[in-house]
């Protein structure tokens, strides 16, 4: 894209550097993936918004290649959009909702001083109002889920309808290897999602479990497939 206020993010450091250049500026972060058809359509919408509002900073983030940034904003699917002023969250739009995206940008770019922040990205989220599940019970429930089958995949979405590119890729890997597996959609249970990060000491998803033990995420599983280690593990 030729528009000068559109920046293709190349790393988390690049992202922070560009975002911090002017903390009073309104920024639109476009999380997209080249394989997702809705992203192609929304990229055109984003390009038009960038032209219409030259004072708007647009950060293009490939959600797969920049996984650390995606995880930090808890991006569940693409396309997704984050609107910021500095480190202040002004809006979050999930999916190919061009009308909502356009109205959100128009609201904040036209009147950047008259904002009502939804939250602050440099502060911890508010405590939940509902009574949290006891940590011991939650940990036990996670262990039970991890042992529901010899191979369990904790992923975003379902094998036939993955909700992120990483989950889509690991499902394809397992199916190509003829590996039968059970799955759990971590988007369906936030408590399980957060506790698994602690139980397995691994911050991202998908997570592959074999015989009740954590094996790894997409990169590790892909490497194990390539060197034959996964096949050997499953045979044992």
N, C-alpha and C positions, 0 to 999 in steps of 0.2 A: 504493500500500500504506500502510495506516494505522499500522503498527507503527513505533514511534519509533526503533528501532535499525536501520531500513532507510533508506539514503540513496541517492537518485538522483544520480549524479555528472554534473555539468554541464560540467566542464572539467578539464584536467590540474592546474591550480592548486587547484581545489576538491578534487580527489582527494587531493592531497598534504596539503592543510590538514586535511581530515577524518581521514586516516590518521595524521597526526602528533599529533593531539590527545592520544592516550594510547598510547604505544609498548609498553605491557605488555598491551594488550587484544588478544584474538584477533579477526582480521578475515577475513571471507569476501568475496571479490570475485567477483561473478557477471557473466561476460561473455556477453551475449545479443544477439539481434537480433529485431526485431518480425516479420520474414518467416519465421523458422524455427519450425516447429510444435513440435519438441522443447523449445525454449526456453520456450514457454508452459507446458508441463507442469512443467518444472524450476523455473520461477518460483514455482509453487504450492508445490513442495517447499521452496524457499528461504524462502518466507513462513512455512511451518510451523516450520522450524528457527529462524527469528528469534523466533517466539513461544515456542518451547520453551526457548531460551537467550537471555534478555533481555540477558545480559552480552556477547553476540556482536554485533560490528559488521558489518553487511551493506552492501556497496557495490555498487550496481547500475550496471553500465557497458554502455551500448549500444556494441557492438564496432565498429560502422560510424561513428557520429557522433563517437565518441571514439577515433579511429584511432591517435593518438599513444600513448594508454595501452595499447591492444591490442598495438601493435608493441613497446612497452617490455617487455611480458610474453611476447612471441613467441606470441601467440594465433593458432593455425592454423585453428580452426573454432569454431563455437558449437553448443551451449553449452559453455563451459569455466569452470572454477572454480579460483581461487587462494586458499589459506589462509595467512595471515600472522600473525606476532606482531611488531608494529612493522614492521621491514624484513626480518625473518627468514622465509624461505620454509619453511612446515611441510608443505605438500601441494599437489599439482596434480592435478586430476581433469578429464579430457577426455570430453566426450560426456554423454548423459543417463543417468548412472549414479547413481541416487538412493541406492542402498544404500551405495556407497562414500563418497559425499558425506556422508551422515548419520553413518556410522561415524567418518569423519575428524574431523568437527566434534565429535562426542561425545568422542572421544579427547583432543582438545586443550582444549576448553572445560572439561571436568571436571577436568583436571589440567594447567593451563597451565604449571606449573613443570617438569613431567616431560616435556620435549620433546627430540627429537633432530633438529635442523634438517637439512633436505636441502641447503640452500645459503643464502647471504646475498645479498640483492638489491643491497647496496652494494659487493659485491666482484666481481672479474672471475671468470668461470668457470674451472674447472681446465683445464689444458692437455690436449689429446687424447693418448691413449696410443698410438694408431696413427700411423705416419709420415705426415705431411701431404704432400699433393701439392705439388710444386714450384710456387711462385707463377707463374712464367713459363708453365709447362705449363697451369696452371689458367686463367690469363688467355686463353691461346690457345684452350683448349677452350670458354670462354665466347663468344669471338668467333666460333668455328665454329658454335656453337648459334644465335647471333644472326643468322648468315648462311645458315641452313638453308633459308630461304624468303624471298620478298619482304617478307612480313609475319609476324612471330613474336610470340607473346604468352607471356610468362613469368608464370605464374599459379599459384594454389594449387588443385590438383586438375586436372580435365579439363573441356573445354567442356561436355560433357553431364553432368558431375558436379562442379561447382565446390565448393571447400571453404571459401570465405569469400564474404561478400556483395559485396565489391569485385570479385572475379574474376567472380562471376555477372553483375554489372552491365556490366562491360566486354565480356564475351562477348555479351551482349544488344545492346549498342551496335554492335559489329562486325557481328553477324548482321543487325541492322536495316538497316545500310548496305550489306549484300551484299558484305562484305569477306572474301575467303578468307584464312585464316591458319593457320600451323602453331602448335603450342603446346609448352610444356615445363613440367612440373609441378615447381616449385621445392621442394616438400616431399619429392621423391624423391631429392634430392641436396643435402645441406647445404653442401658445399663450393661448388657453383655458386651457391647462394642467397646466401652471404656475399660471394663474389667479384663477383657482379653489382652489389651495392651499391657496391663500389669502382669497378668498370669504368665504370658509368653515373652515378656520384656521385648515387645516388638510394636512400634508405634503406628504401623500402617496396615492396610488390607489390600488384597486378600492374604489369608494365612492358611497354610496347608498343615493338616494334622495327620500323622500316621501312627496307628496303634496308641492313640491317646497322647502323643508327644508332638510338640511343635517342630516342624521341619524348616519352614521358611516362607518368604513371600515370593513374588513372581520371579525376581532375578535369580534367587537361589534355586528355585524349582527348575527354571529354564537351564541353569548350569548343570543341575543334577541329571536332567534329561539328556543333555548333550554328552556328558561323560559317562552315562550309563549307571550312575550311582542310584538314581531313583528306582530303576528297574531292579537292581540288586537288592535294595531295601525292601521293596514290595515282595520279592521272591522269598526273602528271609521271614 
